[in-house]
Each structure stands twice: as C-alpha cells, then as structure tokens.
Amino acid sequence: MNKPKKNTIQVTGSVQRSALASPLRLEILGLFTNPEPLAIADMAGLMGRTAGSLYHHVGILEKAGLLLRTGTRPKGKRHEALFRPVATRIEYEVTPEDEDVVGHVVKALSSAFRMAERDLAAALTNSNSRTEGPDRNLFAARIHMRASPKLLARINKHLKAIEDLLAAEATKTPKPSPTDEHLSLTMALLPIKGRGRDENKEGQ
C-alpha cells in the first residue's frame, strides 16, 4: 500500500465507499473550499436546501469518518455543531480484481459527473457565463487522443499543477470578495484501450 499523501484520506471499507456514492454527499464535501468549518445551516444556504434535508447525509459522512465535528457556535438560545472534512483530498486504492471496490469507485465518480452535468446545464443558461479570456468560467470538452509517453508526462505535469494550486487555496482563509466566484471543476484522464470490444466500436 502506498503511503498516504499529506491531507489525504484513503477510502477504506464499505461504509466510506457507500457514503461517497451519493451526489448530495459529494456536494456537501465540495462546500469546504477553505479551512473554515461549516454548520449544517451554512451548508444548506450554500446549496439552496433546507437544513432539515441535510442532517441525515451529514450524519452518514460523520459516521464514515469523512466529516469531523470541530466545535459549536451560538445560535439563538442553543448551539449548533460545526463540521470540517478530515482531509481536502480523497483517494481510492483500486485493483482491477476487486470488483466490489471498482463498483463503488464507479458509483462515486458517476455521482461527480452527474453533478457536473447539472452544473453544465445551469451554466449554459447563466448570463454571467464567460467562454473566452483570462476570466473564462465556462469550458467543457471531451478529447480523445493518442499520447506518447512524453506527451502523457506533460499532461500529468499540468494536471498535477492544477491539483497543487487548488490544494494550496484550500489551506488559506481568504477574505470574501465581491468578485469571487463559486466554480466546479470535474476532471478524468482515462485509458480507452481495453474497455471492451463493443464500447470500442462506439462512434465508429
């Protein structure tokens, strides 16, 4: 087993895998873009939902060891719990022979791409979407390529730079700015060879 990376949780066991198979629970984890903890009321406000609709899902994430309680804050005459994720990065260790783990990983990533589908549909009708320039906030593409080892290394270098940039931002506590934007970024680099004869005929 590889040594876990800093601020990374290795997903183990069916409880964690099942918790991550829900688009809603993935969306909850995605709300934590800086070190500040969030109450369920905060999450609900960011997601446009009622707090009551999130208690069950937050409880599942907490039970799975993916969210931690970090304290409380006053709210009227009572206190509400504050949460933060145990890590900014979640990784699966997958072997092709382990069909159960493979199935859970596919479910989790399928949930992420269903969220991206909803984000794309909303972005295409958003008057604030920009498709050109350094402040571009809407870009989507699916690209098939034949990559030499040298090109693949360059691609991975750029993907790593994006990961490092976002990970560094997640450790900061920036002051909110009127120019800040909430964005989603979903990426997948996947080998096509070997996915099956019938699927390889797709698009021919």
C-alpha angles and dihedrals in degrees: 000000000000118000109260114253121241114283090006130123120208109219110236132173134015094277093064093039092052091047090056095049092079120090090210094054091047088052090052091053089048091060092074101086095150136025095269112113120233134217119219088254089058091050091049091051092051092048098042091240137118118264089235091063092058105047093085094049094045088051091054092050091048093048090049090054094245097111126042131200108237100181139291140274131207118266113176108304095343141048128248125212121250122215139194132177118261090234140005092231131049122199135184124209104217133183119186091233094060100082094176093057092042090053093051092048091051090050092050094048092042087057090051092052092046086056089050089051091055091046091051093050090052093045093053090060096039114109089207093061115116123195101183140046134033091301093054109147101174123065129139131169143154112207129186114200145166105232126194117213088259093052092045090053090052092048091051091047090058093044089051090051090055091048092049092048093052093043090053092050090050090061094056129084102213122185111252114258130197088235095056116114132202106229137173125215121189119181137178130174107189137174110235099192111096098022092119139290096255093049091047088060090059112118095009 
